[in-house]
Amino acid sequence: MAYYGAAMTGSVIVPIDAMSTAEEVIYMLQESGATVLVTGTDDRVGLSAVRDSVSLDHIILTADATVANDAVTLASLIESGDPNFKPTPIDRDALSTIGYTSGSTGRPKGAMLSHWTVILSARLTAEVHGRTEEDVFISSLPCTHVYGNAIIHACFMVGGRLLMLRRFDSDQVLDAIEREHATMFEGVPTMYFNLLAHPRLPEIDTSSLTRMTVGGQSIPLDTIQAAERAFGCPMLELWGMTELGGPSTTHRVGEPTVPGSIGKVLAPMEAKIEPLDEPGGSAPWDGKTKGELCVRGPLVMQGYLNNPEATAETIDEDSWLHTGDLATITPEGHIFIAGRKKEVILTAGYTIFPPEIEAVLAKHPAVQLVVVGKVPDEARGELAVAYVVRKPGEEVLAGELEVFARRHLAPYKAPRQIVFVDDVPKTGSGKIKRHELAAMAKPAESHNAYTLRPGRPPSLLPLPYGPQDQPADFVYVRTDIVDGWDGDRPSGKVGLVTMAGPKGINALNETFISEIVTALHSFDQDLDIRCMVITGITTDVFSVGADIAEMVERGMAEAYDSDFFSTGWAKIAECRKPLIAAVGGLALGGGCEIALMCDIVAAADNAEFGLPEVRLASSLEPAAHSVSRVRSANRRPWKSYSRAKST
């Protein structure tokens, strides 16, 4: 309602992804000169940061959002609206939308789209896919993404019925197809991977479907064929860009599809293949000659907002938009994407530009150099991998860098792997050879050395299981020795064990537990250390339990019955010195088990426990002051502990 209401007044619309961080939102609002923010966010802190940084005339809250006291609600505006409102006459070439897409400089670029571009994109999409008022469409694509945006417009343009899901969920999608007798499902490859793997798929009646669309990234031919067999209808591949307002190539319904092709360019658009060694040239449509895919026509954006240099790099003097995709075109006009010219990463339909991740990770004090590459992934298409050179003498864990990235980037942009290297491959002129990154090193899980500092060599420590010469090259645990205090006087040392990963959520696996035990036992044998503390790298997660992926790989029953979950916890309890669990945020499953193995549980006021015993103990008094004492028969009592000044 807000989108179409704004469009009917001639206002310029800036769609912003709900997963964007406050930093990203602030930049887009400031750069676009936005004066009104319409949001359904419940993130009070994030919205406060936006309000403090951007001069807005109005904040309008949708749904049940109540995070801004001085804001108005969309419902109240509609209720008090004028029933005689008449749309503002608008020139079709006037600016309608500024769609932000990350650029090669690492900063988002605002693609300026006219009203005609937006409407024509919807019209062409509706026509080529044979949409009618009899159709029932189902989509969980983000409304702010050009793909999802064009689908909504196309549905309303023909008068069809649209069921929008807030987020993709396999169960909800399958149930909705059967219940609503859906005729068309719109998605990205990841969605189809999940649907095909769903155990209830054979039981669901999907016979109402007449076609499916897929875009956002390349999809394996086997998956297309499997989906067509499972759902009994053709899958229509499509391709588009924010700079084109939506899909620009696709297969026409009713015509034979060419599996693996993104279809033909939509008329009245034009397409050509520009040879890499012949700027401005045009390669033959022979299905063999590769070059950069270029398109021209009324769907091309007006340019990038406040960025004439980037506009000139993307749209040449003859109005051809250079897509950055390497492709071939058959004599019949079918386009096949052969790779990427630009160094972008396509993850589950989202476009990620490496410089944006590099700019964030470079701010970490332990990082000297970072280069982001990609690796193929069957489910998501591609994953971002960060290759990091640490500063001399600096020690940082992969989990710490992942948490750091997630604080400043939308979740889908955060790198899925961290690889520590001594240097990155470069040309003689110093230019980084990104195509050689993948062959450099294994992920950080296999080499991320962090040497314990207690006096006794780690290789001589009694380990809970495994070979006795296991090296202490830690991946998930960080150790520090700090001064303890008795009042205002230093009193001995405290061994600090910080859980840092994987992926910033502290999902425990066998290696993780082994590292915790090894670190604690090392501290336990150090004569200078009087007590030990175990905590999480973030303030909102202690541990969310087990690494389900590892448990499934090992077999759930074996994982539960093995040392992984039985004797592992007992080894923590064997420490003789006082052990404190400093819990902040979520402590679920294995996290609760670790806490119960400690002498003292100090819970921050945001702590949430996932075992009834711990929840009961923490509810006996205010969480900020609650301390639970847990003793086992083999523990001797200690008369004094470090006094907790704050939680």
MARZA-104040 format. One record per residue (C-alpha): residue in one letter; x, y, z. Coordinates in steps of 0.25 Angstrom, whole numbers, plus 5000, padded with zeros to 4 digits. Layout:
AXYZ/...
END
This chain:
M500050005000/A501150105003/Y501950064990/Y500750094981/G500250214989/A501650274988/A501650244973/M500250314971/T500750444977/G502050444968/S502950424980/V504250354977/I504350214984/V505550154990/P505350004993/I506249955005/D506549815008/A506049775022/M507349705025/S508149835023/T508949875035/A508750015041/E510050065034/E509550025021/V508150085023/I508750215027/Y509650225015/M508450195005/L507550295012/Q508650405012/E509150374998/S507750374992/G507250505000/A506050425006/T505050505014/V504050395019/L504350255024/V503350155024/T503750035032/G503149915040/T504449895048/D504449855063/D505949885064/R505850005073/V507450025074/G507550015059/L506450115056/S506950205067/A508350205060/V507650245047/R506850355053/D508050415059/S508850415046/V507750445035/S506850575035/L505550515032/D504150585032/H503350465035/I503450325040/I502250235037/L502150105044/T501449985037/A500849855043/D501049855058/A502349925059/T502350025072/V503850055072/A503750205070/N502950295079/D502850415070/A502450335058/V501150315051/T500550185047/L500150155032/A498750105037/S498450235044/L498850315031/I497950215023/E496750235032/S496850395032/G497150395017/D496350465006/P495450374999/N495450474987/F496950464985/K497350474971/P498650424966/T499650534962/P499950534947/I501350484944/D502250484932/R502550344928/D504050374928/A504050434942/L504850374953/S504150264960/T505050174967/I506550174972/G506950034974/Y508250014981/T509149904977/S510549894982/G511649944973/S513149904970/T513550014979/G512949944991/R511850054993/P510450024988/K510050094975/G508650154973/A508050114959/M507050214955/L505850154948/S504750234941/H503250204943/W503150154929/T504350054932/V503649994944/I502249984937/L502849924924/S503649824932/A502349774938/R501649774925/L502649694918/T502849594929/A501349574930/E501149554915/V502349464912/H501949374924/G500449374920/R499949424933/T498449444934/E497349484944/E497149334946/D498449314952/V498849294966/F500249334969/I501149294981/S502449374984/S503349384996/L504349474988/P504749604995/C503849714991/T505049804990/H505749724980/V505549754966/Y505149604963/G504049604974/N503649754971/A503449724956/I502549594960/I501649674969/H501449784958/A501149674947/C500149604956/F499349724959/M499449774945/V498649654940/G497749644952/G498249514957/R498249464972/L499649474979/L499949404992/M501249464998/L501949395009/R502849475018/R503949385016/F504249255009/D503849125017/S503748995010/D502548945018/Q501749075016/V502049085001/L501648934999/D500348955008/A500049085000/I500149024987/E499148904990/R498248994999/E498149114989/H498249034976/A499349114972/T499649124957/M501049184957/F502149184967/E503349284966/G504649264973/V506149254973/P506949124972/T507149104987/M505649104988/Y505548984978/F506748914985/N505948914998/L504648884992/L505148764985/A505848704997/H504548725006/P504048585011/R502548625009/L502748664994/P502148534989/E500948554998/I500548694993/D499648714982/T500348814972/S499548774960/S498948924959/L500348974956/T500449014941/R501849074941/M502949124950/T504049234949/V505449234954/G506549344954/G507549404962/Q508649314959/S508949194950/I508249064953/P508848924950/L508148854939/D507848734948/T507048824957/I506248874946/Q505848734941/A505648684955/A504648804958/E503948784945/R503748644948/A503348664963/F502348784960/G501848734946/C502048874939/P503148944932/M504149034939/L504449164932/E505849224934/L505949374934/W507049474936/G507049624940/M507749734948/T507449844957/E507949934946/L506849884937/G505649884946/G505449734946/P505549614937/S506049654923/T506249514917/T505349384919/H504649274912/R503249294906/V502149214912/G501649114902/E502949104894/P503948994895/T505049034906/V506449014904/P507048964918/G508149034923/S507849164915/I507349294921/G506349304910/K506249414899/V506349564901/L505049624903/A504549714892/P504749824889/M506049804896/E507349774888/A508449684892/K509849664887/I511149594891/E512349684891/P513749614890/L514649644901/D515749684892/E514849774883/P514249884891/G512949934884/G512949814875/S511849704873/A512149554872/P511349464864/W510149384869/D510749254867/G510549194881/K512049184883/T512749314883/K512849364897/G512849514901/E512149614910/L510649614909/C510149754906/V508649804905/R507949924900/G506549984901/P505450044909/L505749954921/V507150014923/M507350104935/Q507550254934/G508850244941/Y509450234955/L509050344965/N510150444967/N511150354960/P511450394946/E512750314945/A512050184949/T510950214939/A511950244928/E512650104931/T511350034930/I510550104919/D511450134907/E511250244896/D510350154888/S509350134900/W509849984902/L509749944916/H510949854920/T510449744929/G511849684933/D511349544930/L512049464920/A511149394910/T510849334897/I509649344888/T509049234878/P508549274864/E507149254870/G507449364881/H507549274893/I508549334903/F509549244911/I510249304923/A511749254922/G512249324935/R512549464941/K513349574936/K513249654948/E513649594962/V512349574968/I511749464976/L510349414974/T509749354987/A508349304987/G507949414977/Y508649524984/T509849594978/I511049614987/F512249704983/P513549664989/P514049804992/E512849825001/I513249715010/E514749745009/A514449895013/V513849835026/L514849735030/A516049825027/K515549915039/H515849795049/P517149835056/A517749695054/V517549695039/Q518649745030/L518049705017/V516749635012/V516349594999/V514949524996/G514749414986/K513749314984/V513449164984/P512349084977/D511249034986/E510148944981/A509049004989/R509349144989/G510149164976/E511349234981/L511949264995/A512849374999/V514249335005/A515149435011/Y516649415010/V517249495022/V518649535024/R518849565039/K519749675044/P521049625050/G520849575065/E519349585064/E518549465067/V517049455063/L516049345061/A515149315049/G513949325058/E514349465062/L514449515048/E513149455045/V512449525056/F513149655053/A512649645038/R511249615043/R511149735052/H511449825039/L510749745028/A509449685024/P509549535028/Y509549485013/K510849575011/A511649515022/P512749425017/R512449275020/Q513849235021/I515149305026/V516549265021/F517749315027/V518949325018/D520349385018/D520049465005/V519149464993/P519549444979/K519849574971/T520349614957/G521649684954/S520849814955/G520349784969/K518949744964/I518249634972/K518049504964/R516649464969/H516549344960/E517649274968/L517149304982/A516349174983/A517549084981/M518349154992/A517949095005/K516949005012/P515849085020/A516249135034/E515649005040/S516948935036/H517949035040/N517649145050/A518749135060/Y518549205074/T519649155084/L519249145098/R520149235107/P520149155120/G521449095124/R521348945121/P521448915106/P520048875101/S520548755094/L520848695108/L519448725113/P518548605117/L517448615106/P516048565108/Y516148475096/G516948455083/P518448445081/Q519348495092/D520148585083/Q518948665078/P519448805075/A518748925081/D518448995068/F517149055072/V516049085063/Y514849115072/V515449155085/R516249275089/T517049275102/D517649395110/I518249405124/V517849535132/D518049595145/G517049555156/W516649655167/D516249645182/G515549785184/D516549885178/R517749795179/P518349695169/S518149555173/G518749445165/K518349415150/V517049375143/G517049285131/L515949335121/V515449235111/T514549305100/M513749225090/A513849285076/G513049205066/P512749145057/K512049255049/G511849335062/I510749255068/N511649155076/A511049025071/L511848925078/N512448805071/E513548705075/T514748785072/F514048905079/I513848835092/S515248775091/E515848905090/I515048965102/V515448845110/T516948855106/A516949005109/L516348985123/H517248865127/S518448945123/F517949065132/D517648965143/Q519148925143/D519749065143/L520149095157/D519949245155/I518449235151/R517449235163/C516149225155/M515649215141/V514549275133/I513849225120/T512949325112/G512549355098/I513149445088/T511849515086/T510849575096/D509649505091/V510149365089/F510849275099/S510549145092/V509349105083/G509648955085/A510148855076/D510648865061/I509448795055/A510248775042/E511348695049/M510248615057/V509548575044/E510848535037/R511248445049/G509848395051/M509048455062/A509048335071/E510548315070/A510748465073/Y509948465086/D510548335091/S511948365088/D512948445096/F512548565088/F511348585097/S511548495109/T512948495115/G513248625108/W512448705118/A513048625130/K514448665126/I514048805128/A513548775142/E514948705146/C515648835147/R516048865161/K516049015161/P514849105162/L514149115149/I513149225145/A512249215133/A511949365129/V510649345121/G510149455112/G509049435102/L508649295098/A509149175105/L508349055099/G508648905099/G510148885100/G510349025105/C509448995117/E510248865119/I511548945120/A510949045129/L510548935139/M511948875139/C512449005145/D512449045159/I511749175157/V510849225147/A510849375145/A509649415136/A509549555129/D508249615129/N508049575114/A508349425117/E507349325112/F507549175117/G507049055109/L506948955120/P505848955131/E506848935143/V507649065139/R506349145135/L505849115149/A507149155156/S507249285148/S505749315152/L505949315167/E506549455167/P506849565157/A507749515146/A508749625147/H509049575161/S508749425160/V509849325164/S509649175164/R510649095172/V510848955166/R511748855174/S512148715171/A512648615181/N514048615176/R514148775178/R514848835190/P514148965196/W514849095193/K514749205203/S514949325193/Y514549355179/S514849475170/R513649575173/A512849605161/K512749755160/S511749755148/T511049655139/
END
